[in-house]
C-alpha cells in the first residue's frame, strides 16, 4: 500500500528532527550531481530536480547540491564509473546503467511490488549490500508508479501478433521481445522517429508522455497493454561521500529520497495518464488491451524472461532480490 503524501512528509520531517537533536552542527557540504538525460524538460529530470530542491531547502547550513550536470558533461556510459571514483557525488540513472559495476542491477526495473514495499521488505537493504563493494549507495528510487507499454504503428491484438514484429530494443526489454518472437532491432533513441516513419521498425517500449516529448505521436498509432516493468530511476550516491556526512546531513539525503518517491513520482503518474488521454482524444490514438488470457501470459513472459536472464548473468543477485522484487518467497 502506498503511503499518503502527508505521512511521507511526516517521516521525512521526523528523520530530520531526530538527526537535529542527536548531532552537532556540521560544516556545510557542497556536492555535485549528474543525471543520465540531457533533456531539461524530461519528467525524469524534473523529478530529480525536485529531489535536489528538497535536499537543498531542508539542508540549509548543512549541505548543498550545487550543480547537476547531464551527459553533455559526463557521457551516460561513464557516469557509473565517475560516481564510483568520486568525480561526482550523486547520479540519477536507470539501474541497468550500473550493470557494469553490479551485474543484475537492471532487475530493479522489473519489480512486481511498489517502491514503498521495496523499502519495507528489505529490498533496499539487499540492493545496498550488492552496491557496497562498488563504493555506491542507493538513496532513492522514483518513477515506480509508472509502467512501460509497447507502442506500435500496426495493431497488436493478441500475443501471436507480436511474432515477427520489428521492435526497437534495449537491454531492459530484449529478453521479453525475444520471448514474444518479435524481431528486436538495435536502434538509437534518436532514430526511433525515422525508423517508424519509414517502416523500418514497427514499435518500441516506453512511457506515455514520450509520445509528445519526442514527437512519436506522429509515427505511432497504438499502445498495447498491459503495462509492465517500470522506468525506475535510482538515485545513487558515492558511498565514501555518504559515510563522510554527519548524521543530520545523511538524514537530509534520506528524507529527500523518501520525498521524491511520493508526491513527485505520483505527479509523474498523473502526467502519464493525462498524456495517453490526450493522445486518444486529440490525435485519434488507439489503446489496445490484450484479451485477459493473453495479458496474463504476457506478464508471465515479461517477468520470467527477464529474471531468467538476470539469473544466468548474476545468480547471487537473483537469488537474493528476485523473491523480494517479485513479491514471493
Buried (B, 14 or more C-beta within 10 A) or exposed (E): EBBEEEEBBEBBEEBBEEBEEEBEEBEEBEBBBBBBBEBEEBBBBBBBBBBBBBBBEBBEEBBBBEEBBBBEBBEBEEBBBBBBEEBBBBBBBBBBBBBEBBBBBBBBBBBBBBBBBBBEBBBBEBBBEBBEEBBBBBBBBBBBBBBBBBBBBBEBEBBEBBEEBBBBBBBBBBBBBBBBEBBBBEBEEEBBBEBBBEEEBBBBBBBBBBBBBBEBBEBBBBBBBBBBBBBBBBBBBBBEBBEEBBEBBBBBBBBBBBBBBBBBBBBBBEBBEEBBEBBEEEEEBEBBEBEEEBBEEBBEBBBBBBBEBBBEBBEEBBEBBBBBBBBEE
